[in-house]
Amino acid sequence: MRQQLSLITLLLFLSVGLKAQNGFTISGTVSDAETGETLPFANVFFAETTYGVNTDADGRFEIKVSEPGTYDLIIRFVGYKTYGLNIRLEDERSLYFDVALTPEEVNLGSVTVTAEKDESWKRYLQIFKDTFLGFSKNASQCKILNEDDLDFYYDRKENALYAYSKVPIKVENKALGYLIDYYLEEFKVDYSKRLNTYFGYTVFTEMEAKTKRRARVWEENRRKAYEGSLQHFFSSVFEGKLEEEGYIVQVAKDVTNFGRVLDPTNVNLREWLDQGQSVLSRQLPFDNFLYVTYTKERETPEYVQKAKPGGKLNSVSASRLGEQISWISLAEGKEAIEFERTGYVYDPLSFYSSGYWGFEKVADMVPINYKPKQ
């Protein structure tokens, strides 16, 4: 019995030791580039994850990360330019950074700012919420907690609406159980081109479930949001499990009017992959459009009502009626999409996504370090 206990103790010790050895520590100091003074309570986080802290009274920070991979280290402080650094966590277990932030100069030019909370501001706010949160079932359970921090300006010459916020947009997502801080860098609704774009950095905080039932509901909703998403798709490509995970991929051309399939057979994207910049990443080169059907979930009524062109089945798909259909194409000048096992994409601007993936917004996002519970 004593030998058995000693063996169990040794195994526990080795297990704890391996976990500690596999972790990563990122630390450093944040200061003003002009004065050299440290900046307390600056926001330091890895974008699209649950890893985030504030600097202490001396401007110091420390973040612990459990999994290797590539992350975007973001540092924000009101009145300063956003600092971003792409970090690959692989061999070195401890990294230290001295970061100097430069003051931000805001120049709005000749545009009209709608800072007053008048009728125009309320109308612009609704446009922002529809574009930013979306129309999904999850979006109906999302709330922006600091709407008053949003300001808008409309450029008559460009016929475009812009939005900005000096502080992070705080979103309470009761559907997925996340509090989200979204650091908005750019938001534009171009009425002339009928396009809308927004870009920013997100950090997630898990809400505390008051009951076990609520925790189960959140986990189920997170799993549903993850499965069928772009993140899940790229992870499945990396693992070579597209068919197992429920994806049908075809090559299509010109999807403006529902498109046309060039090859009606399934494409094994894993055979197309090239080695990426590191052992952690892969590159996916392709031509025309990749037409993707996710067979394990149906289109939601919200999508059919709000976003689906004509509410009709896309004729190029080999899927059954009502399955989720999306397509992606490379941006001009890009030759491939580079991504990792987690579904993390190195350059989110390297491709365009439409269809069901274009319908899903911030309300349907989960962190890149999210893993469905078995």
C-alpha positions in Angstrom: 0.0 0.0 0.0 2.8 2.4 0.9 4.5 1.7 -2.5 1.2 2.4 -4.3 0.8 5.7 -2.4 4.4 6.7 -3.3 3.7 5.9 -7.0 0.5 8.0 -7.0 2.3 10.9 -5.3 5.1 10.6 -7.9 2.7 10.6 -10.8 0.8 13.6 -9.4 4.1 15.5 -8.9 5.2 14.7 -12.5 1.8 15.8 -13.8 1.9 19.1 -12.0 5.5 19.6 -13.1 4.6 18.9 -16.7 1.8 21.4 -16.6 4.0 24.1 -15.1 6.7 23.3 -17.7 4.2 23.6 -20.5 3.0 27.1 -19.5 4.2 30.4 -20.8 4.8 33.7 -18.9 4.7 37.1 -20.6 5.6 40.1 -18.5 6.8 43.6 -18.9 6.4 47.3 -18.2 4.3 49.9 -20.0 5.5 53.6 -20.1 5.0 56.9 -21.8 7.4 57.2 -24.8 7.9 61.0 -24.3 8.3 61.2 -20.5 9.4 57.7 -19.6 6.8 57.6 -16.8 5.2 54.2 -16.2 1.5 53.9 -17.0 -0.6 52.2 -14.3 -3.9 50.4 -15.1 -3.2 50.1 -18.9 -5.1 47.3 -20.6 -2.8 44.4 -21.6 -4.3 41.3 -23.3 -4.0 38.8 -26.1 -6.7 39.6 -28.7 -9.6 37.2 -29.1 -8.8 35.3 -25.9 -9.6 35.2 -22.2 -6.0 36.2 -21.4 -5.9 39.8 -20.1 -4.7 42.0 -17.2 -4.2 45.6 -16.1 -0.8 47.0 -15.3 -0.1 47.6 -11.6 0.7 50.9 -9.9 4.2 50.7 -11.4 3.1 49.9 -14.9 4.1 46.2 -14.7 2.1 43.3 -16.0 2.3 39.5 -16.2 0.1 37.1 -18.2 0.1 33.3 -18.0 -0.8 31.3 -21.1 -1.2 27.5 -21.0 -1.1 26.6 -24.7 1.6 27.3 -27.4 0.6 29.2 -30.5 0.6 32.7 -32.1 -1.1 35.5 -30.3 -1.6 39.2 -30.8 -0.4 41.1 -27.7 -2.4 44.3 -27.5 -1.8 47.2 -25.0 -4.3 50.1 -24.7 -4.3 53.2 -22.6 -6.7 56.2 -23.1 -5.0 59.0 -25.0 -2.3 56.8 -26.5 -1.9 54.8 -29.8 -2.7 51.1 -29.6 0.3 48.9 -29.3 0.2 45.6 -31.1 2.8 42.8 -31.3 2.5 39.4 -32.9 4.0 36.8 -30.5 4.7 33.1 -31.2 4.8 31.0 -28.0 6.8 27.9 -28.8 10.1 27.2 -27.2 10.9 30.1 -24.8 8.8 29.8 -21.7 9.3 33.3 -20.4 9.2 36.6 -22.4 9.7 40.2 -21.2 8.8 43.4 -23.0 9.4 47.1 -22.2 6.6 48.9 -24.1 6.6 52.7 -24.7 3.3 54.1 -25.8 3.1 57.3 -27.9 0.3 59.9 -27.4 -2.6 59.7 -29.9 -3.5 62.6 -32.1 -7.2 62.6 -33.1 -7.9 64.4 -36.4 -11.5 64.2 -37.6 -11.0 66.6 -40.5 -14.1 68.3 -41.9 -16.6 65.6 -40.8 -19.6 66.4 -38.5 -19.3 64.7 -35.1 -22.6 63.6 -33.4 -21.5 63.6 -29.8 -24.8 64.9 -28.5 -27.4 62.2 -27.7 -30.0 63.6 -30.1 -32.2 61.7 -32.6 -29.4 61.4 -35.1 -27.2 59.8 -32.5 -29.9 57.3 -31.5 -30.4 56.4 -35.2 -26.7 55.9 -35.7 -26.5 53.9 -32.5 -29.1 51.4 -33.8 -27.2 51.1 -37.1 -24.0 50.4 -35.1 -25.7 47.8 -33.0 -27.2 46.0 -36.0 -23.8 46.0 -37.8 -21.7 45.2 -34.7 -23.8 42.7 -32.8 -25.8 41.3 -35.7 -29.3 39.8 -35.8 -28.8 36.3 -34.5 -30.5 34.7 -31.5 -27.4 35.4 -29.5 -27.4 39.1 -30.5 -30.9 39.5 -28.9 -29.3 38.6 -25.6 -26.4 41.0 -26.0 -26.3 44.4 -24.4 -23.7 47.3 -24.9 -23.3 48.5 -21.3 -21.6 51.8 -22.2 -23.5 53.1 -25.2 -22.9 56.7 -24.1 -19.2 56.3 -24.8 -19.9 55.8 -28.5 -19.7 58.8 -30.8 -20.5 59.0 -34.5 -19.8 61.2 -37.4 -21.2 61.2 -40.9 -19.2 62.2 -43.9 -21.5 63.7 -46.5 -18.8 63.7 -49.2 -18.1 60.0 -48.8 -21.7 59.2 -47.9 -20.3 57.1 -45.0 -21.0 56.7 -41.3 -18.1 56.3 -38.9 -18.1 55.3 -35.2 -15.4 55.6 -32.5 -15.0 55.2 -28.8 -12.1 56.3 -26.6 -12.7 53.4 -24.2 -13.4 49.8 -24.8 -17.0 48.9 -25.8 -18.3 46.7 -23.0 -20.7 44.0 -24.2 -22.6 41.7 -21.9 -23.4 38.4 -23.8 -26.0 36.6 -21.7 -26.4 33.9 -24.3 -22.7 32.7 -24.2 -21.8 33.9 -20.7 -19.1 36.4 -21.7 -18.3 39.9 -20.8 -16.5 41.4 -23.8 -14.2 44.4 -24.0 -14.0 45.4 -27.6 -11.3 48.0 -28.5 -12.7 49.6 -31.6 -10.1 50.7 -34.1 -12.3 51.3 -37.1 -16.0 51.3 -38.0 -17.4 52.4 -41.3 -20.8 52.0 -43.1 -20.3 52.9 -46.8 -23.7 53.7 -48.2 -22.4 54.3 -51.7 -20.7 50.9 -52.0 -23.3 49.1 -49.7 -20.5 47.8 -47.5 -19.8 47.9 -43.8 -16.5 47.1 -42.1 -15.3 47.2 -38.5 -12.0 46.2 -36.9 -10.9 46.0 -33.3 -9.4 43.9 -30.6 -11.4 41.7 -28.3 -10.8 40.3 -24.8 -13.3 37.9 -23.2 -14.1 37.4 -19.5 -16.2 34.4 -18.5 -19.2 35.3 -16.5 -19.8 33.4 -13.2 -22.8 31.1 -13.5 -25.1 31.2 -10.4 -26.5 27.7 -11.1 -25.2 24.5 -12.6 -28.1 24.7 -15.1 -27.0 28.1 -16.3 -23.4 26.8 -16.7 -24.6 24.0 -18.8 -26.7 26.3 -21.0 -23.7 28.6 -21.6 -21.5 25.7 -22.5 -24.0 24.4 -24.9 -24.5 27.8 -26.5 -20.7 28.3 -26.8 -20.4 24.9 -28.4 -23.1 25.8 -31.0 -21.5 29.2 -31.7 -18.1 27.5 -32.2 -19.2 24.6 -34.4 -19.7 25.8 -37.9 -17.7 29.0 -37.4 -14.7 30.2 -39.4 -12.6 29.3 -36.4 -13.9 25.8 -36.3 -13.6 25.5 -40.1 -9.9 26.4 -40.2 -9.2 24.1 -37.2 -10.9 21.3 -39.0 -8.8 22.0 -42.2 -5.6 21.9 -40.1 -6.6 18.6 -38.4 -7.7 17.0 -41.7 -11.2 16.4 -40.3 -13.5 18.4 -42.6 -15.8 15.6 -43.4 -15.8 14.3 -39.9 -16.7 17.7 -38.5 -19.5 18.1 -41.1 -18.1 20.3 -43.9 -18.6 20.0 -47.6 -16.1 22.1 -49.6 -16.4 22.8 -53.3 -14.6 25.2 -55.8 -17.0 27.9 -57.1 -16.7 30.8 -59.4 -18.7 34.1 -59.3 -21.1 33.7 -56.4 -22.7 37.1 -57.0 -25.8 35.4 -58.4 -25.6 32.2 -56.4 -22.5 31.1 -58.3 -21.6 28.0 -60.3 -19.7 24.9 -59.1 -16.6 24.2 -61.1 -16.0 20.8 -59.4 -19.1 19.1 -57.9 -16.9 16.7 -55.9 -15.7 17.3 -52.4 -12.3 19.0 -52.1 -9.8 17.7 -49.6 -8.2 20.9 -48.5 -5.6 19.2 -46.4 -3.9 18.1 -49.6 -3.7 21.7 -50.7 -1.9 22.9 -47.5 1.6 24.2 -47.5 3.9 24.6 -44.5 3.5 28.1 -42.9 6.0 30.5 -41.3 6.6 28.0 -38.4 5.9 24.4 -37.5 2.7 25.7 -35.8 1.0 27.1 -38.9 -0.2 26.0 -42.4 -1.0 28.0 -45.5 -4.0 27.4 -47.7 -3.6 28.7 -51.3 -6.6 28.6 -53.7 -8.2 30.3 -56.7 -11.7 31.6 -57.2 -14.0 30.8 -54.3 -14.2 28.1 -51.7 -17.8 27.2 -51.3 -18.4 25.7 -47.8 -21.5 23.9 -46.5 -21.8 23.0 -42.9 -24.2 20.0 -42.6 -24.6 19.6 -38.9 -26.7 22.8 -38.3 -29.6 24.4 -40.1 -29.9 28.0 -41.0 -31.6 30.0 -38.3 -34.9 31.8 -38.9 -33.0 35.1 -38.2 -30.6 34.4 -41.0 -33.3 33.5 -43.5 -35.3 36.7 -42.6 -32.4 39.2 -42.3 -29.5 38.1 -44.4 -30.2 35.3 -46.9 -30.5 36.6 -50.5 -34.1 36.1 -51.4 -34.5 33.5 -48.7 -33.6 30.8 -51.3 -31.3 27.9 -51.4 -28.0 28.6 -53.1 -28.1 26.6 -56.4 -24.4 25.8 -56.4 -24.5 23.8 -53.2 -24.5 20.0 -53.1 -26.2 20.3 -49.6 -29.7 19.6 -48.5 -32.2 22.4 -48.0 -31.5 24.7 -45.1 -27.9 23.8 -44.3 -25.5 26.6 -43.5 -23.7 27.9 -46.6 -20.7 30.2 -46.8 -18.0 31.1 -49.2 -14.6 32.7 -49.0 -12.2 34.3 -51.4 -8.7 35.7 -51.2 -8.3 39.5 -50.9 -6.5 41.2 -53.8 -2.7 40.6 -53.7 -3.0 37.7 -51.3 -1.9 34.2 -52.3 -3.0 32.1 -49.3 -4.6 32.1 -45.8 -2.3 31.2 -43.0 -3.7 29.7 -39.8 -3.0 27.5 -36.8 -4.5 24.4 -35.2 -6.7 26.6 -32.9 -8.3 28.3 -36.0 -6.3 31.5 -35.4 -5.7 33.3 -38.7 -2.5 35.3 -39.0 -4.1 38.0 -41.3 -7.9 38.4 -40.9 -7.8 40.8 -43.9 -6.3 38.2 -46.2 -9.7 36.9 -47.3 -13.4 37.8 -47.5 -16.2 35.8 -46.1 -19.9 35.9 -47.1 -23.1 33.9 -46.6 -23.7 32.5 -43.2 -20.2 33.5 -42.0 -21.0 37.0 -43.0 -24.1 36.9 -40.9 -22.3 36.0 -37.6 -21.0 39.0 -35.7 -19.6 39.8 -32.3 -22.5 38.2 -30.5 -21.5 34.8 -31.9 -17.8 35.0 -31.2 -15.9 32.7 -28.8 -12.3 33.1 -27.7 -9.6 31.3 -29.8 -8.5 29.5 -26.7 -12.0 28.1 -26.3 -12.2 24.3 -26.4 -15.6 22.4 -26.4 -16.0 20.2 -23.4 -16.3 16.5 -24.2 
